[in-house]
Amino acid sequence: MQIESKIFKIKNTKNFSVEYIESQLKNYMIIPLRWAIIQIDDDFLYVNTSFQTI
């Protein structure tokens, strides 16, 4: 297994939570090892995520 890092765009609901971000990451079929919001604009949150690949 390898660890990969990738930036994902998630729709900015203006009232987001940890649960919201993690549920949106699951839509990409990943379970993050760690994640961090690196940028926010009016439409999207940009989340840097590390996860394992098979």
Stockholm file with secondary structure:
# STOCKHOLM 1.0

chainA/1-54         MQIESKIFKIKNTKNFSVEYIESQLKNYMIIPLRWAIIQIDDDFLYVNTSFQTI
#=GR chainA/1-54 SS CEEEEEEEEEECCSSCCHHHHHHHHHTTTCCCSEEEEEEECSSEEEEEEEEEEC
#=GC SS_cons        CEEEEEEEEEECCSSCCHHHHHHHHHTTTCCCSEEEEEEECSSEEEEEEEEEEC
//
